[in-house]
Amino acid sequence: MRLETALKLGRVSNLPTVLTNAMAGMALAGAGIVPASLALVTLGAGLAYVAGMFLNDAFDAPYDAVNQPYRPIPAGLASRGEVFAWGYGLLGAAVVLIVVAGTLAGTALAAGLVGLVLAGVIIAYNRNHKENAFGPVLMGLCRVMVYVAAALALTTAPGQALWLGALVLMAHVMGLTFIAKQEGAGLVGRLWPLVALAVAPLYGLYLAMAQPVLLLLVAALLAADIVAVRYTRARPKPQFGRAIPLLIAAIPLLDAMLIASQGHLALALLACLGFPLTLILQRWVRGT
C-alpha cells in the first residue's frame, strides 16, 4: 500500500482532534500531567483513530463501490483484506500503548480495560453505522473513551471534571455525527443535533463564571458551531462538505476550553492550535 493511499484511508487530517482529546482527558483527570504518559496515550489515541478509519473503509467497501467509487478500495488502490489487516493491527498496537502508559502510573489493568472498550466501540461503530440510529452515540463513545483512557493512564479515581467533560464532548460529537447523516437528505430535519452542539458552549459559559479567561475559548467554539450550522442551512443547496469538517476541527477548541478550566493554560493554548492545523490538513487530505 502506498503512503498516499494510507493517508487517505486514515483521514489523517483529523488526527490533531484526537491528540487534543488525549490531552484533555489527562488534564481533566485531576492528577497532573505526566509527559511520558501523555506521549504514549496521544500516540495510542492517534493509532486507534487511524485504525478506525481503515476499518470504516473496509466495512463500507460494498457501499463505496456504488456510492463513492473514488475511495481507495473500490478505486483499486488497496485490497479490502489488506485494509482490514492494517486496521486491526493498528488497533491492537493502540491498546498496547495505552496499557504501557497505565503501567507507568500503576494503572495498567484499568487502562487496558478501557483500551479494549475503546477498540470494541470502534469496531461496533464501523460494522454497523449507516442505518444505525445509535451510530452517533457510538461515535461519541469513541471520543469519550479516549478521554477516559488518558485519565486512567494517571489515576484510577479521576475527578468529576472528567465525567462532565466527557458528556460535553459526547454531545458535540453526537450532534455533528447526526448532522453528517443528513447530508444525503440535504437538510437538518431535527432540532436535537443543534441542541447537542449548544451543550459545550453553554457548559463553557458556566465554567467562565468562575474563570473569565475561558470566555475567549467559548466564543471561538460558538463561532465555529454557528458558521457550521449556517452552512447546513445555506440556500439553494446546503454545504455539508464545509459544515462537517468545520465541526470536527472545532473539537480542539472544546478540548482547550476544558483543559484551561483545570488551570493548564499553556497546554490549552497548544490544543487551540489543533483547530487551524486540522483545517489546513483537511485541504490536503479529506477529513470525511
N, C-alpha and C positions, 0 to 999 in steps of 0.2 A: 504494500500500500504506500502510495506517495505521501510525503509530508503534507502537501497542499490538500489532498483528499482527507487526511486525518484531521486537519484543522477545520475543514468544513463539517465533517461528521461531528466533531466535538463542540461546535458552536463556541469556539474559544474566545470570541469577542465578549462573551458574558462572564468569563472567569473572574474579573475583578469583583463582581457582585457576590460571588461565592466566598472569595477570600475575605471580604469585609464582613460577611456573615460569621465566619470563624472568629474574626477579631471582636465582633460584638458579643458573641457568646462567651468568650473568655472574659471580656470586661464586665459583663453582667453577672458573672459567677460570684463576684464579691471576694475573690481570693487573690487579687493582684494579677499582674501579667508576668508570665514566665516565658522569656523569648524562645527558648528551645522548644517548649511545648507548643507555643503559638506557631512556630515554623512547621512543626510536624503536623499539627491539626489543619493549618491552612493548605499544606500540600495534600494531605489526605482528602480534605473537602474538595479541592480542585480536581483530584483524580476521580472522586465519586461523581462529580458533575460531568466530567468528560465521559466517564463510563455510562452514565445515564443517557447522555446524548447519543452515544454509539448504539446503545440498546434501543433507543427510541427509533432510530432509522432501521435497525434490524427487524424489530417487531412490525414497523409500519411499511416494510418493503412492498407488500402486495398493494396496499393503498397508494403508496407513492408511485408505483409503476403506472397507475391510471391517472392520478391527480397531480403528481409532482415528479414527472419523469426526469427533471434536472437534478434530483438528489443523487448522491454518489452511487448508491446501489443500483437503482434502475438505469442510471447512465453508464453502468459497466465499469466504474472506477474502483469498485471494491465488491467482493462477494459477500452475500448475506452471512454465510458461515464464518468468514474472516472477521466481520464486524461483530458478530456475537462473541467470538473468542476474545477479541480485544476488550469488548465491553465487560464481560465477566472477569477477565484478568485484571483490568484496571480497578474494578470494584473490590476485588479481593485485596489488592495492594492498598487501597484506601482504608479498608478495615484494619489491616496490619499496622499502618501508620498511626491510626487513632489509638490502637492498643499500646503501641510503643510510647506515644505521648502520655497516655494514662500511667504507664509503668514508671515514668519519671516522678510522678506525684503519688504513687502507691494506689492508683485508682484503675488499674489495668482491667479488672473484671467489669466494673461499671462502664468504663469507656468502651470496652469490647462489645458488651451487650447492646449499647446504643449504636455502635458502629454496625452491628448486624441488623438492628432495626432499620437504620438508615438504608442499608443495602436492600433489605426486604421491601421497604416502601418504594424505593426507586424501581425495583423490578415490577412490583404490583402496579405502579402507575403506568409504566411503559407497556405492560402486557395488555392493559385494557383502559384506554383513556379517551378514545374517540367518541364513544356514545355513553360513557360512564358519567352519571350525574354526580358521583363523588370524586371525579377527576380533579377538580380544583382543591378539594380537601387533601387528597393525596399529594398534590404538588406542593401545597402549603406545608404539609408534614415533612416533605423532603428538606425544605429550608429550615424548619424548626429543629429537625434532628441535627443539623449542623450546629445550631446554637447549643443544643444540649450536649453534643459530643465535645465541643470546645470547652464547655463549662466543666464537664466531668473529667476532662483531662487535667483539671486542677483540684477539684474537690467533689466529694460525693454528696455534699449538702449545700448546693447553690442557693442563693437567696431568692426572695420573692421577685426581685427585679428581673431575674432571668425568665420566669414564667410569664410575667406580664409582657415583657418584651417579645417573647415567643408568640404570644397571642396577637400582638400588634403586627408582627411580621407576617404571621399566617393570614391575617385579614387582608393585608396588602397583596400577597401572592394569590390568594383565592380570588380577589377582585380582578386582578389583571388576567388570571387564567380563564375566568368565566368570560370576560370581555373578548379574549382571544378566540374563544369558542364561537363567538357570534360573528366572526369575520365573514363566513360564508353567507350569513343572512343579511349582511350589510347594515346592521343596526344593533344597538344595545337595547334589548327588549324588556329588561327588568331593572328595577331600581337598586336591588340589593348589592350588586357589584360596586356601584358608586358609593353606597353607604360603607361598604367594606374598605374602599380606598380612603374614606374620610377618617377611619379609626386612627391611623398613625398620626396625622396632623392634630387631631383632637387630643390624643394622648400627649403629644409633644407640647401642646398649649398648657395642659395640666402640669406637666413637669416644669415648664417655663415659669410658672407662678413662683416657684422656689429658686429657679435658675434662669434668669432672663437671657443669659447668653445663648440659650437654646433657641430663642426666637428666630435667629438668623437661619438655623438649620430647618426649623419648622416652615419658615417662609419659602425656602428653596424647595423643600419636598412638596409643599402645597402648590407652588407654581408649576412644578413638573407634572403633578397629577392633573391640574386644571388644563394645561396645554394638551396633555394626552387625551383627556375626555373630550375636549373640543375637536380633536382630530376625529374621534369616533362619531361626532355629530356633524362633520363637515358636509356641505352640500356643493354639488349634486351627488357626490359619492364619498362615503366615509373613508378616512385614510388610516385603516387599521395597521398598514405597513409602517406607519410612523408612530402610531399610538403605543403599540405593544413594546417595541424596542425602547421607547422612552420610559415606560413604566418599569421595565426591567432595569434600565440604567439608573432609575431613581432609588433602587434598593440600597446602594451605598449611602445615600443621604439619610435614609431611615436608620441604617446601622450607625452612622456617625452621630445622629441625634441621641440614640440610646447609649453609645459609648461616652459621649460628652456628659450625659446625665450621671455617669458614675465617676466623673472628675478626671477622666483620661482625655484631656483636651488635645494633646499632641497626637494621640492615636486617632482621635476623631477627625482632625484635620487631614491625616493620612487617608482615612477612609473616604473622606469627601472627594479625594482625587479619583476614586473609583467611578464617579459619575461621568466626568468628561472623558476619562480613559475608555469607559465602556462605549460611549457614543462614538468616539474616534475609531475604536476597533470594529464597531458594527459596520462602518463604511468599508472595511476590508474583508470581513467575514460575516455573513448573515447571522443575526442573533436569533432568528426564529425559523 
